[in-house]
Amino acid sequence: MTTFKPVTHVLFDMDGLILNTEELYTVAYQNVLNDYGKTYTFELKTKLMGFQSHESAKTIISELNLPLTPEEFNEATKKQFELIFPDTQVMPGAKRLIEHLHKHNVPIALATSSSIESYELKVNKHHQELFSLFQYKTFGSSDPEVQRGKPYPDIFLVSAKRFPDKPQPHQCLVFEDAVNGVKAARAAGMQVVMVPDPRTDKCLTAEATLVLHSLEEFKPELFGLPPFDN
């Protein structure tokens, strides 16, 4: 059986891992692209997952040859987000895991590429109680300390240093759904559990420490964390 190194701190991505927002991003982007006769493919989506918002806009405009500036594209998508993000749903196993780690005093933090405005749209209506369990939150598209988006390690390094005891990278475990997020965690020197979209090519998941179909499958004791009570 593969053995993993014990960890003391846990960092969570949000979109597509805790909340079902990756599928909502697809809807929002496609609604904007319909006006230009373009399609938001899964291949393009895979390339963008984990990017900061301005990076996503630039890439979509370039890949699809859109007659828009990044600012215009982001303004159009913002209107879509305001309509659909308030009704996000929690992904299977996420609530149980977050509450379990919090109950057992395992330091946990949120490390999302979303802006704080986008986060509030996704969380404020239904999920404030769950997300209040994260004492530390880093918003990649808003935080000036996060100079580069995933696949660069910035967001995880910035997030980890906000714990008062300043854990070393090898003491941190990251949960991610995106290929770029896995690359960022590995570049930061951290182990990473990946819960990819089932359409993701298996060869793109090879860098992950552990790949799961769902957070429901995760066994905390594999990484030296307190096991589930039942």
Secondary structure, 3 states (H helix, E strand, C coil): CCCCCCCCEEEECCECCCECHHHHHHHHHHHHHHHHCCCCCHHHHHHHCCCCHHHHHHHHHHHHCCCCCHHHHHHHHHHHHHHHHHHCCECCCHHHHHHHHHHCCCCEEEEECCCHHHHHHHHCCCCHHHHCCCCEEEECCCCCCCCCCCCCCHHHHHHHCCCCCCCCHHHEEEEECCHHHHHHHHHCCCEEEECCCCCCCHHHHCCCCEECCCHHHCCHHHHCCCCCCC
